[in-house]
Amino acid sequence: MRKAKVYRNGILAGVLIEEDRKHFVFRYEDSYFNDPEKPAISLTLPKTQQEYHSEYIFPFFSNMIAEGSNLAIQSTYLKIDERDVLSLLGATAESDSIGAVTVKLIETE
């Protein structure tokens, strides 16, 4: 199991969990979810529920990763398997992302 913290404008909004390659969970942090002033991180992950489950990476997050030949170049340069979406997301969306959302991998001990 691997995890990544998801920030919106530098504020911790939630955690993205890869339980295995076929099961992903996104969970809003309690304080973020309970604050009505804080918006959802995307239209596809509204704050109507605190936890979302999926058999594949959520489209919102997969859209933050390069596609096609750019993905091939990026994964070769970073030495990350093209199918390892969480590692790619962590390597590319921590500081160099378009928009308000950034993703930082949580180092495991």
C-alpha distances in whole Angstrom, upper triangle without the diagonal:
4,7,11,14,16,20,23,26,24,24,20,20,16,12,11,7,6,4,6,9,11,10,10,11,13,15,18,18,21,24,23,23,26,28,31,31,28,28,25,23,24,26,23,21,24,24,26,22,20,17,16,14,15,14,14,14,16,20,20,17,18,22,21,20,23,25,27,29,27,24,25,27,24,21,24,25,21,20,17,17,18,16,13,13,11,12,16,15,15,17,20,20,19,23,25,24,27,27,26,22,20,16,15,12,11,11,9,12
4,7,11,13,17,20,23,21,21,17,17,14,10,8,6,5,7,8,10,13,11,10,11,12,14,16,17,20,22,21,22,25,27,29,29,26,25,23,20,22,24,22,20,23,23,25,22,19,16,16,15,15,15,14,13,15,18,18,15,16,19,18,18,21,22,25,26,25,21,23,24,21,19,22,22,19,18,15,16,17,15,11,11,8,9,13,12,11,14,16,16,16,19,21,21,24,24,23,19,17,13,11,8,8,8,8,11
4,7,10,13,17,19,18,17,13,14,10,7,6,4,6,8,11,12,14,12,10,9,10,11,13,13,17,19,18,19,22,23,25,26,22,22,19,17,19,22,20,17,20,20,22,20,16,14,14,14,15,16,15,12,14,17,16,13,15,18,17,17,20,22,25,27,25,22,24,25,21,20,23,23,19,20,17,17,18,16,13,12,8,10,13,11,10,13,15,14,13,17,19,19,21,21,20,16,14,10,9,6,6,8,9,12
4,6,10,13,16,14,14,11,11,9,6,5,6,9,12,14,14,16,14,11,11,10,11,12,12,16,17,16,17,21,21,23,23,20,19,17,14,17,20,18,16,19,19,21,19,16,15,15,15,16,17,15,12,13,16,14,11,14,16,14,15,18,21,24,25,23,20,23,23,20,19,22,21,18,19,16,18,18,17,13,12,8,9,11,9,7,11,13,11,10,14,16,15,18,18,16,12,10,6,5,4,5,9,10,14
4,7,10,13,11,10,7,8,6,5,6,9,12,15,17,18,19,17,13,12,10,10,10,10,13,14,13,14,18,18,20,20,16,17,15,12,15,19,18,15,17,17,20,18,15,14,15,16,17,19,18,15,15,17,15,12,15,17,15,16,20,23,26,28,25,22,25,25,22,21,25,24,20,22,19,21,21,20,17,15,11,12,14,11,9,13,14,11,10,13,15,14,17,16,14,10,8,6,5,6,7,10,13,16
4,7,10,9,8,6,6,5,6,7,10,13,16,18,19,20,17,14,12,9,9,9,9,13,14,11,13,16,16,18,17,14,13,12,9,12,15,15,12,14,14,18,16,14,13,14,16,17,19,17,14,13,15,12,10,14,15,12,15,18,21,25,26,24,21,25,25,21,21,25,24,21,23,20,22,21,20,17,15,12,14,14,11,10,13,13,10,9,12,14,12,14,13,10,7,6,5,7,9,10,14,16,20
4,6,5,5,4,5,7,9,11,14,17,20,22,22,23,21,17,16,12,12,10,10,14,13,10,13,16,15,17,15,12,12,11,9,12,16,16,14,15,15,18,18,15,16,17,19,20,22,21,17,16,17,14,12,16,16,13,16,20,23,26,28,25,23,26,26,23,23,27,25,23,25,23,24,24,23,21,18,15,16,16,13,12,15,14,10,9,11,13,11,13,11,8,6,5,6,8,11,13,16,19,22
4,5,5,6,6,9,12,13,17,20,23,25,25,25,23,19,17,14,14,11,12,15,13,10,12,15,13,15,13,9,9,9,7,10,14,15,13,14,14,17,17,16,17,17,20,21,24,22,18,16,17,13,13,16,16,14,17,20,23,27,28,25,24,28,28,24,25,28,27,25,27,25,27,25,25,23,20,18,19,19,15,15,17,16,12,11,12,13,11,12,9,5,5,7,9,12,15,16,20,23,26
4,6,8,9,12,15,17,20,23,26,28,28,29,27,23,21,18,17,15,15,17,15,12,15,17,15,16,13,11,11,12,10,13,16,18,16,17,17,20,21,19,20,21,24,25,27,25,22,20,20,16,16,19,18,16,19,21,25,28,30,26,25,29,28,25,26,29,28,25,28,27,29,27,28,25,22,20,21,20,17,16,18,16,13,12,11,13,11,11,9,5,6,8,11,13,17,18,21,24,27
4,7,9,12,14,16,19,22,25,27,27,29,26,23,21,18,17,15,14,16,14,12,15,17,16,17,15,12,13,14,12,15,19,20,18,19,18,22,22,20,21,22,24,25,28,26,22,21,21,18,17,20,20,17,19,22,26,29,30,27,26,29,28,25,26,29,27,24,27,26,28,27,27,25,22,19,20,20,16,15,17,16,13,10,10,13,12,13,11,8,8,8,10,11,15,16,19,22,24
4,6,9,12,15,18,21,24,26,27,28,25,22,19,16,14,12,10,13,11,8,12,14,12,14,13,10,11,12,11,15,18,19,17,17,15,19,19,17,18,20,22,24,27,25,22,20,21,18,17,21,21,18,21,24,27,31,33,29,28,31,31,27,28,31,30,27,29,27,29,29,28,26,23,20,21,21,18,17,19,18,15,13,14,16,15,16,13,10,9,10,11,12,15,16,19,21,24
4,6,8,11,15,18,20,23,24,25,22,18,16,13,11,9,7,10,9,7,11,13,12,15,14,11,12,12,11,14,18,18,15,16,14,18,17,14,15,17,19,21,24,23,19,18,20,17,16,19,20,18,20,24,27,30,32,29,27,30,30,27,27,30,29,26,28,26,27,27,26,23,21,18,19,20,16,15,18,18,14,13,14,17,16,17,15,12,10,9,10,10,13,13,16,18,21
4,7,10,13,17,19,22,23,23,20,16,14,10,9,6,6,9,8,6,8,11,11,13,12,9,9,9,8,11,14,15,12,12,11,14,13,11,12,14,16,18,22,20,17,16,17,14,14,18,18,17,19,23,26,29,31,28,27,30,30,27,27,30,30,27,29,26,27,26,25,23,20,17,19,20,16,16,19,18,15,14,16,18,16,17,14,11,9,10,10,12,14,14,18,20,23
4,7,10,13,16,19,20,20,17,13,10,7,5,4,5,8,10,8,9,12,13,15,15,12,12,10,9,12,15,14,11,12,11,14,12,9,9,11,13,16,19,18,15,14,16,14,13,16,18,16,19,22,25,28,31,28,26,29,30,26,26,29,29,26,27,24,25,24,23,20,18,15,17,18,15,14,18,18,15,14,17,19,17,18,16,14,11,11,10,11,12,12,16,17,20
4,6,10,12,15,16,17,14,11,8,6,5,7,7,11,13,11,12,15,16,19,19,16,16,13,12,14,17,16,12,14,14,16,14,11,10,11,12,14,16,16,13,13,15,14,12,15,17,16,17,21,24,27,29,27,24,27,28,24,23,27,27,23,24,21,22,22,20,17,15,12,14,16,13,12,16,17,14,13,17,19,17,19,18,16,12,11,9,9,10,9,13,14,17
4,7,10,12,13,13,11,7,6,5,7,9,11,14,16,14,14,18,19,21,22,18,17,14,12,14,16,14,12,15,15,17,15,12,10,10,10,11,13,12,9,9,13,12,9,12,15,14,15,19,21,24,26,24,21,24,25,22,21,24,24,21,22,19,19,19,17,14,12,9,12,13,11,11,14,15,13,13,17,18,16,18,18,16,12,11,9,10,9,10,13,14,18
4,6,9,10,11,8,6,5,6,8,11,13,16,18,17,17,20,22,24,25,21,21,18,16,17,19,17,14,17,17,19,16,14,11,10,9,10,12,11,10,11,14,14,12,14,17,16,17,20,22,25,27,25,22,24,26,23,21,24,25,21,22,18,18,18,16,13,12,9,12,14,12,12,16,17,15,16,19,21,20,22,21,20,16,15,12,12,10,10,12,12,16
4,5,7,8,6,5,7,9,12,15,16,20,22,21,21,24,26,27,28,25,24,20,18,19,21,18,16,20,20,22,19,17,13,12,10,10,10,9,8,11,14,15,12,13,17,16,16,19,20,23,25,24,20,22,24,21,19,22,23,20,20,16,15,16,13,10,10,7,10,13,12,12,15,17,16,17,21,22,20,23,23,22,18,17,13,13,11,11,13,13,16
4,7,8,5,6,8,11,13,16,18,20,23,23,22,25,27,29,30,27,26,23,21,22,23,20,19,22,22,23,20,17,14,13,10,10,10,11,11,13,17,18,16,16,20,20,19,23,23,26,28,27,23,25,27,24,22,25,26,23,22,19,18,18,15,13,13,11,14,16,16,16,19,21,20,20,24,25,24,27,26,25,22,20,17,17,14,14,15,14,16
4,5,5,7,10,13,16,20,21,24,27,26,25,28,30,32,33,30,28,25,23,23,25,22,20,24,24,25,22,20,17,15,12,11,9,10,11,14,17,18,16,16,20,20,19,21,22,24,26,25,21,22,25,23,20,23,24,22,20,17,15,16,12,11,11,11,13,15,15,16,19,20,20,21,25,26,25,27,27,27,23,22,18,18,15,16,16,15,18
4,6,8,11,14,17,21,23,26,28,27,26,30,32,33,34,30,28,25,23,22,24,21,20,24,25,26,23,22,18,16,13,11,8,7,9,12,15,17,14,13,17,18,16,19,19,20,22,22,18,19,22,20,17,20,22,20,19,15,13,13,9,8,9,9,12,14,14,15,18,19,19,21,24,24,23,25,26,26,22,21,18,18,16,17,18,17,20
4,7,10,14,17,20,23,25,28,27,26,29,31,32,33,30,28,24,22,22,23,19,19,22,24,24,21,20,17,14,10,8,5,6,8,11,14,16,15,14,18,19,18,20,20,21,24,24,20,22,25,23,20,23,25,23,22,18,16,15,12,11,11,12,15,16,16,18,20,21,21,23,26,26,25,27,27,27,23,23,20,20,18,19,21,20,23
4,7,10,13,17,19,22,25,23,22,26,28,29,30,27,25,22,20,20,21,17,16,19,20,21,18,17,13,11,7,6,5,6,8,10,13,15,14,14,18,19,18,21,21,24,26,26,22,24,27,24,22,25,27,24,24,20,18,17,14,13,12,12,15,17,16,17,20,21,21,22,25,26,24,26,26,25,22,21,18,19,17,18,19,19,22
4,7,10,14,16,19,22,20,19,22,24,25,27,23,22,18,16,16,18,15,13,16,17,18,16,14,11,8,6,5,6,6,6,8,11,13,11,12,15,16,16,19,20,23,25,24,21,23,26,23,21,25,26,23,23,19,18,17,14,13,11,10,14,15,14,15,18,19,18,19,22,23,21,23,22,22,18,17,15,16,14,15,17,17,21
4,6,10,13,15,18,17,15,19,21,22,23,20,19,16,14,15,16,14,11,14,14,15,12,10,7,6,5,6,9,9,9,9,12,13,12,14,17,17,18,21,22,25,28,27,24,26,28,25,24,27,28,25,25,22,21,20,17,16,14,12,15,17,15,16,19,20,18,19,22,23,21,23,22,20,17,17,14,15,14,15,17,17,21
4,7,10,13,15,13,12,16,17,19,20,16,15,12,11,12,14,11,9,11,11,13,10,8,6,5,7,9,12,11,9,8,12,11,10,13,15,15,17,21,22,25,28,26,23,26,28,25,24,28,28,25,26,22,22,21,19,17,14,12,16,17,14,15,18,19,16,17,20,21,19,20,19,17,14,14,12,14,14,14,17,18,21
4,6,9,12,10,9,13,15,16,18,15,14,11,11,13,15,13,10,11,10,12,9,6,4,6,9,12,15,15,13,12,15,14,13,17,18,18,20,24,26,29,32,29,27,30,31,28,27,31,31,28,29,25,25,25,22,20,18,15,18,20,17,17,21,21,18,18,21,23,21,22,20,18,15,15,13,15,15,14,18,18,21
4,6,8,7,6,9,11,13,14,11,11,9,9,12,14,13,9,10,8,10,9,5,6,9,12,15,18,18,16,14,17,14,14,18,19,19,21,25,27,30,33,30,28,31,32,29,29,32,32,29,30,27,28,27,25,23,20,17,20,21,18,18,21,21,18,18,20,22,20,21,18,16,13,14,13,15,16,16,19,20,23
4,6,5,6,8,10,13,14,11,13,11,12,15,17,17,13,13,11,13,11,8,9,12,15,18,21,21,19,17,20,18,17,21,22,21,23,27,29,33,35,33,30,33,34,31,30,34,33,30,31,28,29,29,27,24,22,19,21,23,19,19,22,22,19,18,21,23,21,22,20,17,15,15,14,15,16,15,18,19,22
4,6,5,6,9,12,13,12,13,13,14,17,19,19,15,14,11,13,11,8,11,14,17,20,24,24,22,20,23,21,21,24,25,24,27,31,33,37,39,36,34,37,38,34,34,37,37,34,35,32,33,32,31,28,26,23,25,27,23,22,26,26,23,22,24,26,25,26,23,20,18,18,18,18,19,18,21,22,24
4,6,5,6,10,11,10,12,13,14,17,19,20,16,15,12,14,14,11,14,17,20,23,27,26,24,22,24,22,22,25,26,25,28,31,34,38,40,37,35,38,39,35,35,38,37,34,36,33,34,34,32,30,27,24,26,28,24,23,26,26,23,22,23,26,24,25,22,18,17,18,18,19,20,19,22,24,26
4,6,5,8,9,6,9,9,10,14,16,17,13,12,9,12,12,10,12,15,19,21,25,24,22,19,21,18,19,22,23,22,25,28,31,34,37,34,32,35,36,32,32,36,35,32,34,31,32,32,30,28,25,22,25,25,22,21,24,24,20,19,21,23,21,21,18,15,14,15,16,17,19,19,22,24,26
4,6,7,10,8,9,8,11,13,15,15,12,10,7,9,9,7,10,13,16,19,23,23,21,18,20,18,19,22,23,22,25,29,31,35,37,35,33,36,37,34,34,37,37,34,35,32,33,32,30,28,25,23,26,26,23,23,26,26,22,22,23,25,23,23,20,17,16,17,17,19,21,20,24,25,28
4,6,9,8,11,11,14,16,17,18,15,13,9,11,11,9,13,16,20,23,26,27,25,22,24,22,22,26,27,26,29,33,35,38,41,38,36,40,41,37,37,41,40,37,39,36,37,36,34,32,29,27,29,30,26,26,29,29,25,25,26,28,26,26,23,20,19,20,21,22,24,23,27,28,30
4,5,6,9,11,13,16,17,19,16,13,10,12,13,12,16,18,22,25,28,28,26,23,25,22,23,26,26,25,29,32,35,38,41,38,36,40,40,37,37,41,40,37,39,36,37,36,35,33,30,27,30,30,26,26,29,28,25,24,25,27,25,24,21,18,17,20,21,22,24,24,27,29,31
4,5,7,10,13,15,15,18,15,12,9,11,13,13,17,19,23,25,29,29,26,23,24,21,23,27,26,26,29,32,35,38,41,38,37,40,41,38,38,42,41,38,41,38,39,37,36,34,31,29,31,31,28,28,31,30,26,25,26,28,25,24,21,18,18,21,22,24,26,27,30,32,34
4,6,10,12,15,16,18,16,13,11,14,16,15,19,21,24,27,30,29,27,24,24,21,23,26,25,25,28,31,34,37,40,37,36,39,40,36,37,41,40,37,40,37,38,37,36,34,31,29,31,31,27,27,30,28,24,24,24,26,23,22,19,15,16,19,21,23,26,26,30,32,35
4,7,9,12,13,16,13,11,9,13,14,13,16,18,21,23,27,26,23,20,21,18,19,23,22,21,25,28,30,34,36,33,32,36,36,33,34,37,36,34,36,33,34,33,32,30,27,25,27,27,23,23,26,25,21,20,21,22,20,19,16,12,13,16,17,20,22,23,26,29,31
4,6,8,10,12,10,8,8,11,13,13,15,16,20,21,25,24,21,18,18,15,17,20,19,19,22,25,28,31,34,31,30,34,34,31,32,35,35,32,35,32,33,31,30,29,25,23,26,25,22,22,25,23,20,20,20,21,18,17,14,11,12,15,17,20,22,23,27,29,32
4,5,7,9,7,5,5,9,10,10,12,13,16,18,21,20,17,14,15,12,14,17,16,16,20,23,25,29,31,29,27,31,32,29,29,33,33,30,32,30,30,28,27,26,22,21,23,23,19,20,23,22,18,19,20,21,17,17,13,11,11,14,15,18,20,21,25,27,30
4,7,8,7,7,8,12,13,12,13,13,16,17,20,18,15,12,12,9,10,14,13,13,16,19,22,25,28,25,24,27,28,25,26,29,29,27,29,26,27,25,24,22,19,17,20,19,16,17,19,18,14,15,16,17,14,13,10,8,7,10,12,15,17,19,23,25,28
4,5,5,6,9,12,13,13,14,12,15,15,19,17,14,11,10,7,10,13,12,12,16,18,20,24,26,24,23,27,28,25,26,29,29,27,29,26,26,24,23,22,18,18,21,20,16,18,21,19,15,17,18,18,15,13,11,10,9,12,14,17,19,21,25,27,30
4,6,6,9,11,12,14,14,13,16,16,19,18,16,12,11,9,12,14,13,15,18,20,22,25,28,26,25,28,30,27,28,32,32,30,32,29,29,26,25,24,21,21,24,22,19,21,24,22,19,21,22,21,18,16,14,13,13,16,17,21,23,25,28,30,34
4,6,10,11,11,13,12,10,12,12,15,14,12,9,8,7,10,12,12,14,17,19,20,23,27,25,23,27,29,26,26,30,31,29,30,27,26,24,22,22,18,18,22,21,18,20,23,21,18,21,22,22,18,17,15,15,14,16,17,20,22,23,27,28,32
4,7,8,8,9,9,8,10,11,15,14,12,9,10,8,10,13,14,15,18,21,22,25,28,26,25,28,30,27,27,31,31,29,30,27,27,24,23,22,18,18,21,21,17,19,22,21,18,19,21,22,18,18,16,15,13,15,15,18,20,21,25,26,29
4,5,7,9,10,10,13,15,18,18,16,13,13,11,14,17,17,18,21,24,25,29,32,30,28,32,33,30,30,34,34,32,34,30,30,28,26,25,22,21,24,24,21,22,25,24,21,22,24,24,21,20,17,15,14,17,18,21,22,23,27,28,32
4,5,6,9,10,14,16,20,20,18,15,16,14,16,19,20,20,23,27,28,32,35,32,31,34,35,32,32,36,36,34,35,32,32,30,29,27,24,22,26,26,22,23,26,25,22,23,24,25,22,22,19,16,15,18,18,21,22,23,27,28,31
4,7,9,10,14,16,20,21,19,16,18,16,19,21,22,23,26,29,30,34,37,35,33,36,38,35,35,39,39,36,38,34,34,32,30,29,26,25,28,28,25,26,29,28,25,26,28,29,25,25,22,20,19,21,22,24,25,26,29,30,33
4,6,7,11,14,18,19,18,15,17,16,18,21,22,22,25,28,30,33,36,34,32,35,37,34,33,37,38,35,36,33,32,31,28,27,24,23,26,27,23,24,28,27,24,25,27,28,25,25,23,21,19,21,20,22,23,23,27,27,30
4,7,10,14,17,18,17,15,17,16,17,20,21,22,24,28,29,33,35,33,31,34,36,33,32,36,36,33,34,31,30,29,27,25,23,21,24,25,22,22,26,26,22,23,25,27,24,25,22,20,17,19,18,20,20,20,23,24,27
4,7,10,14,15,14,12,15,15,15,18,20,20,22,26,27,30,33,31,29,32,34,31,30,33,34,31,31,28,28,27,24,22,20,18,21,23,20,20,24,24,21,22,25,26,24,24,22,20,18,19,17,19,19,18,22,22,25
4,7,11,11,11,9,12,12,13,15,17,18,20,23,24,27,30,29,26,29,31,28,27,31,32,29,30,26,25,24,21,20,18,16,20,21,18,19,23,23,20,22,24,25,23,23,22,20,17,18,17,19,19,19,22,22,26
4,7,9,9,9,12,13,13,15,17,19,20,23,23,26,29,28,25,28,30,28,26,30,31,28,28,25,23,22,19,18,16,15,19,20,18,19,23,23,21,22,26,26,24,25,24,22,19,20,18,20,19,19,22,22,25
4,5,7,7,10,12,12,12,15,17,18,21,21,23,26,26,23,25,28,25,24,27,29,26,26,23,21,19,16,16,14,14,18,18,17,19,22,22,20,22,25,25,23,24,23,23,20,20,18,20,19,20,23,22,26
4,7,9,11,14,13,13,16,18,18,20,20,22,25,25,22,23,26,24,23,26,28,25,25,21,19,18,14,14,13,14,17,18,17,19,22,22,21,23,27,27,24,25,25,25,22,22,20,21,20,21,23,23,26
4,6,8,11,10,9,13,14,14,17,16,18,21,21,18,20,23,21,19,23,24,22,22,18,16,14,11,12,10,11,14,15,14,16,19,19,18,21,24,23,21,22,22,23,19,19,17,19,18,19,22,22,25
4,6,8,7,6,10,11,11,14,14,17,20,19,16,18,21,19,17,21,22,20,20,17,15,13,11,10,8,8,12,12,10,13,16,15,14,17,20,20,17,19,19,19,16,15,13,15,15,17,19,20,24
4,5,6,6,9,10,12,15,15,18,21,20,18,20,23,20,20,23,24,22,23,19,18,16,14,14,10,11,14,14,12,14,17,16,15,17,20,19,17,17,17,17,14,15,13,16,16,18,21,22,26
4,5,5,6,9,10,13,13,16,19,18,16,19,21,19,19,23,24,22,23,20,19,16,15,15,11,13,16,14,12,16,18,16,14,18,20,19,15,15,15,16,14,15,14,18,18,21,24,25,29
4,6,5,7,10,13,14,17,20,18,17,20,22,19,20,23,24,22,23,20,20,17,16,16,12,13,16,14,11,14,16,14,12,15,17,16,13,12,12,12,10,12,12,15,17,19,22,24,28
4,5,5,7,11,12,16,19,17,14,18,19,16,16,20,21,18,20,17,17,15,14,13,9,9,12,11,8,11,13,11,9,12,15,14,11,12,12,13,10,10,9,12,13,16,19,21,25
4,5,5,8,9,13,16,14,12,15,17,14,14,18,19,17,18,15,15,12,11,11,7,9,12,10,8,12,13,12,11,14,16,15,12,13,14,15,13,13,12,15,15,18,21,22,26
4,5,7,9,12,15,13,12,15,17,15,15,19,19,18,20,17,17,14,14,14,11,12,14,12,10,13,14,12,11,14,16,14,11,11,12,14,12,13,13,16,17,21,23,25,29
4,7,9,13,15,12,11,15,16,13,14,18,17,16,18,16,16,14,14,14,10,11,12,9,7,10,11,8,7,11,12,10,7,8,10,11,9,9,10,13,14,18,21,23,27
4,7,10,12,9,7,11,12,10,10,14,14,13,15,12,13,10,11,11,8,10,10,7,6,10,10,7,8,12,13,11,9,11,13,15,13,12,11,14,15,18,20,22,26
4,7,8,6,5,9,9,8,9,12,13,13,15,13,13,10,12,12,10,13,13,9,9,13,12,9,10,14,15,12,11,12,15,17,16,15,15,17,18,21,23,25,29
4,7,6,5,8,10,9,10,13,14,15,16,14,13,10,11,13,11,14,15,11,12,16,15,13,14,18,19,16,15,15,18,20,19,18,18,20,21,24,26,28,31
4,5,5,6,9,10,11,13,14,15,16,15,14,10,12,15,14,17,17,14,15,19,17,15,17,21,22,19,18,18,21,24,22,22,21,23,23,27,28,30,33
4,5,5,6,8,10,11,12,14,15,14,14,11,14,16,16,19,18,15,17,19,17,16,18,21,22,19,19,19,23,25,24,23,23,24,24,28,29,31,34
4,5,5,6,8,10,10,12,14,13,13,11,14,15,14,17,16,12,14,16,14,12,15,18,18,15,15,16,19,22,21,20,20,21,22,25,26,29,32
4,5,5,6,8,10,10,11,10,10,7,10,11,11,14,13,9,11,14,12,11,13,17,18,15,15,16,19,22,20,18,18,19,19,23,24,26,29
4,6,5,6,9,10,10,10,9,7,10,12,13,16,14,11,14,16,14,14,17,19,20,18,18,20,23,25,23,22,21,22,21,25,25,27,30
4,6,5,6,9,10,10,11,10,13,14,15,17,15,12,15,16,14,13,16,19,19,16,17,19,23,25,23,21,21,21,21,25,25,27,30
4,5,5,6,8,8,10,9,12,12,12,14,12,9,11,13,10,9,13,15,15,13,14,16,20,22,20,18,17,18,18,21,22,24,27
4,5,5,6,5,6,6,9,9,10,12,10,7,11,12,10,10,14,16,17,15,16,19,22,24,21,19,17,17,17,20,20,22,25
4,6,5,7,8,8,12,12,14,16,13,11,14,15,13,13,17,19,20,18,19,22,25,27,25,22,21,20,19,23,22,24,26
4,6,8,10,11,15,14,15,16,13,11,14,15,11,12,15,17,17,16,18,20,24,25,23,21,19,19,19,22,21,24,26
4,5,9,10,13,12,13,13,10,8,11,11,8,9,13,14,15,14,16,19,22,23,21,18,17,16,15,18,18,20,22
4,7,9,12,11,13,14,10,10,13,13,10,12,16,17,18,18,19,23,25,26,24,21,19,18,16,19,18,19,22
4,6,8,7,9,10,7,7,10,11,9,11,14,15,18,17,18,21,24,25,22,19,16,16,14,17,16,18,20
4,5,5,8,10,8,8,12,13,12,13,16,18,20,19,20,23,25,26,23,21,18,18,16,19,18,19,22
4,6,7,10,9,8,11,13,12,13,15,18,20,18,18,20,23,24,22,20,18,18,17,20,20,21,24
4,6,9,9,9,11,13,14,14,16,18,21,20,20,22,24,25,22,20,17,18,16,19,20,20,23
4,6,6,6,9,10,11,12,14,16,19,18,18,21,22,23,20,18,15,15,13,15,16,16,20
4,6,5,6,9,10,10,11,14,17,16,15,17,19,20,16,15,12,13,12,15,16,17,21
4,5,5,6,9,10,10,11,15,15,15,17,18,18,15,13,9,10,8,11,12,14,17
4,5,5,6,9,10,11,14,14,15,18,19,20,16,13,10,10,8,11,11,13,16
4,5,5,6,8,10,13,12,12,15,17,18,15,13,10,11,10,13,14,17,20
4,5,5,5,8,11,10,10,13,14,15,11,9,7,8,8,12,14,16,20
4,6,6,6,9,10,11,14,15,15,12,9,6,5,5,9,11,14,17
4,6,6,9,9,10,14,16,17,14,11,9,8,8,12,13,16,19
4,6,7,6,7,11,13,14,12,9,8,9,11,14,16,19,22
4,6,5,5,8,10,11,8,5,5,7,10,13,16,19,22
4,6,7,11,12,11,9,5,5,5,8,11,13,17,20
4,6,9,11,10,9,7,8,9,12,15,16,20,23
4,7,9,11,10,8,10,11,14,17,19,23,26
4,6,8,7,6,9,12,14,18,20,23,27
4,7,8,9,12,15,18,21,24,27,30
4,6,8,12,15,18,21,24,27,30
4,7,10,13,17,19,22,26,29
4,7,10,14,16,19,22,25
4,7,10,13,16,19,22
4,7,10,13,16,19
4,6,9,12,16
4,6,9,12
4,6,10
4,7
4
